[in-house]
Amino acid sequence: MKIKVIIAAMTLFLVTVLVALVNIVPIVAQASTTVFLDPPKIKGTLIGENVTVNINVSNVTDLYGWQAGMTFNSSVLNCTGYHEGEFLKRAGVETWFAKPSYLPHFDNTKGIAYLHLCTLLGAPQGVSGSGQLAYLTFKVVGIGISDLHLTDVRLCDSNPEYIPHEVVDSFTVSWGRFDYSVEIVSNLTGIDSSPDPPASGLFNHTFTPQDNKTTFDVITHHDSLYKVTIPKAILKCDNLSEWTVKIDCSPVSFVPTESPTDTSLYFTYHNGTHKVEIIGTVLGKPGDLDGDGECDVFDIRRVGKAYGSAAVDDPETPLDETLNWNPDADLNGNGEIEIFDLRKCAKHYGATYP
């Protein structure tokens, strides 16, 4: 009985400290500290296989305590354990790893590993650097892909004060025989006083090709920053200004940037529960070079004809037509037509698009 009282008291103490920190979270956390999952998804191929997923932190300073939960696809995975990682143990003092008493460890029907929390004991300095906060074990129960999503993340230092951080989230889009990841980086911070956790995070991710749109739901308890990175292979715009970002059906301002293969959209929004929509104008159709809605032998031939050519660096200099340069055949966007482009096109062979 005495041990149970001590456990309850310690858990209540850490929960109280972490809940209090939500009131001092800055509007937009400018942070290099990142919390992420490794791996971010599990592809179930063998029923009964046991797999491990790490909750990792990078570039943190003076970490004294943390909390985090996770959601998963219960038709593919069942959680079998949630365990303390090695990171806080580096302090060389005793640690406390527990869950709030009102929560189970996990629910394999809902696909939730509920938040657990961990803290150093005593008055040492926190731990700095990068490493494993925790690890979860799963058993594969179905064939398919389970994206994994962090929920209710919070970090605090030895003062105690909130540690600004970014949470990396992603979801899988299967398109043209490839699995692509839409990545969402946010500064979401959790609370654990909700009667129906998870109390914060990103949920219900979708990609709707008929609407040129990707969506997700967000629960946050303070104003947040988002960076959504979308592969051009699934969705793009010819001009960056053509993108649309909506929160609860209302357009909001954003800052777009792009690379040869991806577009990133930065925006902020106020706390609450919201639906986010990212709308492009052009569906990516990997391997479909001639635009007929499928990747066939004619597309393979187009890559083959341009094989070995390269883009001209000076835009005012006409392309040497003898090189057979075709920008549509540059599938990896590096300015050259090479074996990797041919491989990408060949792997999509037989794919059809709406």
C-alpha positions in Angstrom: 0.0 0.0 0.0 2.8 2.4 0.9 4.5 1.8 -2.4 1.3 2.5 -4.3 0.9 5.8 -2.5 4.5 6.8 -3.4 3.9 5.8 -7.1 0.6 7.8 -7.2 2.3 10.8 -5.6 5.2 10.8 -8.0 3.0 10.5 -11.0 0.7 13.3 -9.8 3.8 15.5 -9.2 5.1 15.1 -12.8 1.7 15.4 -14.3 1.2 18.7 -12.4 4.5 20.1 -13.5 4.0 19.2 -17.1 0.4 20.5 -17.2 1.5 23.8 -15.7 4.0 24.2 -18.5 1.4 24.4 -21.2 0.5 27.9 -20.0 3.9 29.3 -20.8 4.3 27.8 -24.3 5.3 30.5 -26.8 2.9 31.2 -29.7 5.4 29.8 -32.2 8.2 27.7 -31.0 11.4 28.3 -32.9 13.3 25.2 -32.0 16.1 22.9 -33.3 15.0 20.2 -30.8 13.1 17.5 -32.6 11.0 14.6 -31.4 10.5 11.8 -34.0 9.7 8.2 -34.5 12.1 5.6 -35.9 10.8 4.1 -38.1 7.8 6.4 -38.8 5.8 3.5 -40.3 5.7 -0.3 -40.2 4.9 -2.3 -43.3 3.4 -5.6 -42.1 4.4 -8.5 -44.3 4.7 -11.4 -41.8 1.9 -12.2 -39.4 3.3 -12.7 -35.9 6.5 -10.7 -36.5 7.7 -8.6 -33.5 8.8 -5.1 -34.3 10.2 -2.2 -32.3 9.6 1.6 -32.7 11.8 4.2 -31.0 10.7 7.6 -29.8 13.8 9.7 -30.3 14.9 13.2 -29.5 17.6 15.3 -31.2 19.5 18.4 -30.2 17.9 18.9 -26.8 19.4 20.8 -23.9 18.9 20.1 -20.2 16.0 17.6 -20.6 14.7 16.7 -17.2 11.2 15.2 -18.0 9.1 14.2 -21.1 5.8 12.7 -22.0 4.5 11.2 -25.3 1.9 8.9 -26.7 1.4 7.2 -30.1 -1.4 6.1 -32.5 -1.1 3.2 -34.9 -3.2 1.1 -37.3 -4.7 -1.6 -35.2 -5.6 -3.8 -38.2 -1.8 -4.1 -38.9 -0.2 -3.8 -35.4 -1.0 -4.6 -31.8 1.1 -2.9 -29.2 2.7 -5.3 -26.7 4.8 -2.9 -24.5 5.9 0.7 -23.8 9.4 1.0 -22.3 11.7 3.6 -21.0 14.6 4.5 -23.3 18.3 5.1 -22.5 18.4 8.9 -22.9 17.5 10.2 -19.4 19.5 7.3 -17.8 22.7 9.1 -19.0 22.3 11.5 -16.1 23.5 8.7 -13.8 20.6 9.1 -11.3 17.4 7.3 -10.7 14.5 7.9 -13.1 10.8 7.6 -12.8 8.8 6.1 -15.8 5.0 5.7 -15.5 1.7 6.5 -17.0 -1.2 8.6 -15.5 -3.3 6.4 -13.3 -6.5 7.1 -15.2 -5.1 5.7 -18.5 -4.4 2.2 -19.7 -1.0 1.4 -21.2 -2.5 0.9 -24.7 -5.7 0.0 -26.5 -5.3 -2.3 -29.4 -8.9 -1.8 -30.6 -8.5 1.9 -31.0 -4.9 1.8 -32.0 -3.6 4.0 -29.2 -0.5 3.7 -27.0 -1.4 6.2 -24.3 1.0 8.9 -23.1 3.7 7.8 -20.7 6.0 10.1 -18.8 9.5 10.0 -17.5 11.5 12.2 -15.2 14.8 12.4 -13.4 14.6 12.2 -9.6 16.3 14.6 -7.3 18.0 17.9 -8.4 20.5 16.9 -11.1 21.1 18.9 -14.3 19.1 17.5 -17.3 20.5 15.5 -20.1 21.6 17.2 -23.4 22.2 15.7 -26.9 20.2 13.2 -28.9 19.0 9.7 -28.2 16.1 7.3 -27.4 13.4 8.6 -25.0 11.4 5.4 -25.2 10.7 2.3 -27.3 7.4 0.5 -28.1 7.1 -3.1 -29.1 4.4 -4.4 -31.5 3.2 -7.6 -33.1 2.2 -7.7 -36.7 -1.5 -8.9 -36.9 -2.3 -7.9 -40.5 -0.8 -7.3 -43.9 -0.5 -3.6 -44.8 1.1 -0.3 -43.7 0.7 1.3 -40.3 1.7 4.9 -40.1 2.8 5.9 -36.6 1.9 9.2 -35.1 3.1 10.9 -32.0 0.6 12.5 -29.6 0.7 14.5 -26.4 4.4 15.4 -26.6 5.9 17.7 -24.0 9.5 18.3 -22.8 10.7 20.2 -19.8 14.1 21.2 -18.4 15.4 21.2 -14.8 14.1 24.7 -13.9 11.4 23.5 -14.8 10.6 25.3 -18.0 9.0 24.2 -21.3 11.6 23.2 -24.0 10.5 24.4 -27.4 10.5 21.5 -29.9 9.3 20.3 -33.2 7.3 17.0 -33.7 7.8 15.2 -37.0 4.8 13.4 -38.3 4.1 11.7 -41.7 1.5 9.6 -43.5 1.7 7.3 -46.4 0.2 7.8 -49.9 0.3 4.8 -52.2 0.4 6.2 -55.7 1.6 4.8 -59.0 3.0 1.7 -57.3 5.1 3.7 -54.9 4.6 4.6 -51.3 5.1 8.4 -50.7 5.3 10.2 -47.4 3.6 13.5 -46.7 5.6 15.0 -43.8 4.2 17.4 -41.3 6.5 19.2 -38.8 4.8 21.1 -36.0 5.4 22.5 -32.5 2.4 20.7 -31.1 2.5 20.2 -27.3 0.3 18.0 -25.3 -1.7 18.2 -22.2 -2.9 15.2 -20.2 -6.0 16.5 -18.4 -8.4 15.6 -21.2 -11.0 13.0 -20.3 -10.7 11.5 -23.8 -7.0 11.3 -24.7 -5.0 11.6 -27.0 -5.4 15.3 -26.2 -3.2 16.7 -28.9 -1.7 15.5 -32.2 -2.5 15.1 -35.9 -5.2 12.6 -36.9 -7.3 11.3 -39.9 -4.7 12.0 -42.6 -6.1 11.6 -46.1 -5.2 12.1 -49.7 -8.1 12.7 -52.2 -6.9 12.6 -55.8 -10.2 13.5 -57.3 -10.1 16.8 -55.3 -6.3 17.4 -55.7 -6.2 17.6 -51.9 -4.6 16.3 -48.8 -6.2 16.8 -45.3 -5.6 16.1 -41.6 -7.2 17.0 -38.3 -5.3 18.7 -35.6 -5.8 19.1 -31.9 -3.6 21.7 -30.2 -3.8 23.7 -27.0 -1.7 26.7 -28.1 -1.0 28.5 -31.3 1.1 26.4 -33.6 3.5 26.3 -36.5 3.1 23.8 -39.3 5.3 22.8 -42.2 3.7 20.4 -44.6 5.9 18.8 -47.3 4.2 17.2 -50.2 6.0 15.1 -52.9 5.4 16.5 -56.4 5.0 13.0 -57.5 1.5 13.0 -56.0 0.4 16.7 -56.0 1.9 20.0 -57.2 1.1 23.4 -58.7 2.8 24.9 -61.7 3.1 28.2 -59.7 3.6 28.3 -56.0 0.9 31.0 -55.6 -1.7 28.5 -56.9 -1.6 26.4 -53.7 -4.5 26.8 -51.2 -4.3 26.2 -47.5 -7.6 26.1 -45.6 -8.4 25.8 -41.9 -12.0 24.7 -41.2 -12.9 25.6 -44.8 -11.4 29.2 -44.6 -8.2 30.1 -46.6 -5.2 31.1 -44.5 -1.9 32.7 -45.5 1.2 30.5 -46.0 4.8 30.7 -47.2 5.7 28.1 -49.9 9.1 26.8 -50.9 10.0 24.0 -53.2 12.8 21.6 -54.2 13.0 19.6 -57.4 10.9 16.8 -55.8 8.8 18.4 -53.0 6.8 21.5 -52.1 6.8 22.8 -48.5 4.0 25.0 -47.1 4.5 27.0 -43.8 1.6 28.4 -41.9 0.4 29.1 -38.3 -2.9 28.8 -36.7 -4.7 29.3 -33.3 -5.3 26.6 -30.7 -8.3 24.3 -30.8 -9.5 21.4 -32.9 -9.3 22.0 -36.7 -9.4 20.4 -40.1 -6.5 21.4 -42.4 -6.8 21.1 -46.2 -3.9 21.5 -48.6 -5.1 21.9 -52.2 -3.0 21.8 -55.3 -3.8 22.1 -59.0 -2.0 19.2 -60.7 -2.0 15.5 -59.8 1.4 13.9 -60.1 1.5 11.0 -62.4 4.9 9.3 -62.0 6.0 7.5 -65.2 3.2 9.0 -67.3 5.4 11.1 -69.6 2.9 11.5 -72.4 -0.1 12.4 -70.2 -2.4 9.6 -71.4 -3.2 8.4 -67.8 -0.9 5.4 -67.7 2.7 4.4 -67.6 3.3 2.2 -70.6 6.0 1.2 -73.2 5.7 4.6 -74.9 6.8 6.4 -71.7 9.7 4.0 -71.3 10.8 4.8 -74.8 10.7 8.5 -74.1 13.1 8.1 -71.2 15.3 5.9 -73.3 15.4 8.5 -76.1 16.5 11.2 -73.7 18.9 8.9 -71.8 22.3 10.6 -71.3 21.1 14.1 -71.9 21.3 17.0 -69.4 19.7 20.4 -68.9 21.6 23.5 -70.1 22.6 25.6 -67.1 22.2 28.9 -68.9 18.5 29.5 -69.4 19.3 31.9 -72.4 21.2 29.2 -74.2 19.1 27.0 -76.5 19.1 23.3 -75.7 21.2 21.2 -78.0 18.5 19.2 -79.7 21.0 16.5 -80.5 21.0 15.6 -76.8 17.3 14.8 -76.9 16.8 16.6 -73.6 13.3 16.0 -72.2 12.6 17.6 -68.8 9.6 15.3 -68.3 12.0 12.3 -68.3 14.0 13.8 -65.5 12.0 11.9 -62.8 14.4 12.6 -59.9 14.8 16.3 -60.8 18.6 16.4 -60.9 19.0 17.8 -64.4 20.2 14.6 -66.0 18.5 11.6 -67.6 20.2 8.5 -66.2 19.6 5.0 -65.0 17.7 6.2 -61.9 15.1 7.9 -64.1 14.7 4.8 -66.3 14.4 2.7 -63.1 11.7 5.0 -61.7 9.7 4.9 -64.9 10.0 1.1 -65.3 8.9 0.6 -61.7 5.7 2.5 -62.4 5.1 0.4 -65.5 1.4 -0.5 -65.7 0.2 2.2 -63.3 -2.9 4.1 -64.2 -4.1 7.5 -63.0 -7.5 9.3 -62.9 
